Amino acid sequence: MNENKPGDSQNLGKNPACVFCRKNDDCPNKYGEKKTNEKWNLTVHYYCLLMSSGIWQRGKEEEGVYGFLIEDIRKEVNRASKLKCCVCKKTGASIGCVAPRCKRSYHFPCGLQRECIFQFTGNFASFCWNHRPVQIITSSNYKDSLPCTICLEFIEPVPTYSILRSPCCKNAWFHRDCLQVQAINAGVFFFRCTICNNSDIFQKEMLRMGIHIPEKDASWELEENAYQELLQHYEHCDVRRCRCKEGRDYNVPDSKWEIKRCQCCGSSGTHLACSSLRSWEQNWECLECRGILYNSGEFQKAKKHTLPNTNNVGITDCLLEESSPKLPRQSPGAQHKDLLRQGSKFRRDIASIVIELGFQIKKKTKRLYVNKANIWNSALNGFRNKNFNPSYTIEVVYVDENDNFGREYPGSKQEFLSLLMQRLENSPLFEGSLSKNLSLNSQALKENLYYEAGKMLAISLVHGGPSPGFFSKTLFNCLVYGPENTQPILDDVSDFDVAQIIIRINAATCTADLNSIVNECYNYLELTGCLRIITSLSDKYMLAKDLLVCHVIKRVQAPFESFKQGLKTLGVLEKIQTYPEAFYSILCHKPENLSTKILSDLFTVHTLSDVQALGFWNSYLQAVEDGKSATTVEDILSFTTGCNSIPPAGFKPTPSIECLHMDFPVGNKCNNCLALPITNTYKEFQENMDLAIRNTLRLEKEASSHYLISPTVVIKAGEHSHTFWTSDVTKKHDAYNEVF
């Protein structure tokens, strides 16, 4: 091996042996993928390489072999050639037991043969047969054989090397081999307990017991056009008397000959005209499903509908053609929910996922009393209230603690959530400039504020608020893949002194320089548990890596776990872990800049609006785009809705425009409605728009940190009453708010 040179392929046969275990076997389930670097005449099994004790990944994934540099592999093979395997008695034993004082070394296949356990997580530890971890379970509780919940073959419910029990379900037992095959096929996103569907607890225990869970999509997701037949829509008219001259399979969308499927089974259909349906939104059920509903007793309880008044229509046709009296008219949201189920599980649009999460929201409302001068405490008090349920519809009411009259004003939920996300981003719970990680704040930890922060983020996403957009990639990866599988980078370190230490370590050019830095920072390295004996210059990589992991991940382990629990509210964390690519775009990136076209398309125009005012509006948008206006597109959106970007789930209700006989525009944030002034000239229109929008946003910005904005001036114009916001109420002095 040591004498091989690039291009020397004389020993490279059709089935070369692994340089570590010296076996020709190509069995990915047992030894990992077998890979050959033809340039260096080098072949390795992935697991043999991964579990070797004296090597670590110093390159990028595309460098060397799986990120392990060729020179490091050669050194490891040379080191292993001096060690004898305690199983086969041959040299090349690159893997050693991590138990203290245990001197056993072995090849990876030999270790499997002797039932050693290899942990594919953390430090990739391996344990010999005498020191391997075991599951402590009282076997007397199980007298009879139980089936493996994967292959269903009966096994003795006694924990051994080849028999494992689920940590979350006491009656779930598995063959080790069955678990390993399932883990490889399912990947980290779908590998979970077959009984209770738990993933966190289940995966941690399986990793501890030596099951390899690859970080990849499930095998069925990688198969091209997998389950394509499930995406085929049923398109056939099954009504007894089809009226379409083109035949029962004729389907023309957005016409009376569009085929609608049964809302219960989806396996029967009808043309809209054949069942007297006026539109796609109208419910329809086939004869079989209608009969089931009728026999269930629910049909009689519903409001009676008059059957079609046609002498030639029998009872069968009536049941087929009448819209359902049992179920309410299907809403656009419910239609969208049906469409969401048809897509690929991993590659889905973030808007669809967030809208689907919103289906959990019930019609029952919960009123939140919000003081704009103290958004954080208002949200904290509201969400911590024992009667608060995150699945209830949120109704926002603005109040002023200093208002002696106790007046209340209707507020915009999306504006409240937008202000809350801005407050959270700038809170001491996070550290960093643009891409933020969790900070270590003992007072916040004591008051469980990290949990509340995660809960706030989850509620904002599900209830139609904005996304945070300030997560670092490291924080995101910790949430999705786990802290043990995440490697932070230097940009994650916000502490200048710590960053300088890591920079100096990475810049060391010789062992003497490295030792000098270690001696200088001895106390800090010892305190963080990163102190290590320096034997070569390459030790600087592990030292810098340990410091990064310690400062960015281990230091905030308690806040992270609390924050993670909060994100589980309404199932948001599970969705993030299931669709990481989709959520990465909104958690780690701010929304794209708005354009005037996007804004124009976003607004709907009410009927009977003033044509001249609408013309002025289009000209005003063009002036904003050309930079000839004092406002921006974001200013207009914020003035109307309270948000300066479009939330992932969109606006509800849809932003609209109306024209009123007023001098200045008015933004109704509760209804997302922008009232345009009707003026004689465009110049007057633009000046009034700029003045109102700019001054309103300025006052609101001042109020977000010092004052509460309360409506005090009401202007009547014709039959309409409109409210302008003015600043009122003195600055609050609260020691708690000085921190949050």
ABEGO torsion letter per residue (X at the ends): XAABBBGBAAABBABBBBAAAGBABBBAAAAEBBBBBAAAGBBBBAAAAAABAABBBABBAABEBGGBBAAAAAAAAAAAAABBBAAAGBBGBABBBABBGBABBBBAAAAAAAGBBBBBBEAGBBBBAAABBBBBBBAAABABBBBBAAAGBBBBBBBBAABBBBAABAABBBBAAAAAAAAAAAEAAABBBAAAGBAAAAAAAAAAAGBBBBBBBBAAAABBGBGAAAABBBBBBABABBABAAEAABBBBGBAABBBBBAAAGABBBBAAAAGBABAABBBBBAAAAAAAAAAGAAAABBBBBBBBBAABBAAAAAAABBBAABBBBBAAAAAAAAAAABBAABBBAAAAAAAAAAABBABBBBBBBBAABAAAAAAAAAABAABBAABBBBBBBBBAABAAGBBBBBBAAAAAAAAAAAAAABAABBEBABBBBBBBAAAAAAGAAAAAAAAAAAAAAAGBBBAGABBAAAAAAAAAEAAABBBBAAABABAAAAAAAAAAAABABAAAAAAAAAAAAAAAAAAGABBBBABAAAAAAAAAAAAAAAAAAAAAAAAAAAAAAAABGGAAAAAAABAAAAAAAAABBBBBBBAAAAAAABBBBBGBBAAAAAAAAAAAAAAAAGABABBAAAAAAAAAGBABBBAAEBOBBBBBBBBBBABBBBBAAAGBBBBBBBABAAAAAAAAAAAAAAAAAAAAAAAAABBBBBABBBBBEABBBBBBBBBEBBBBBAAAAAX
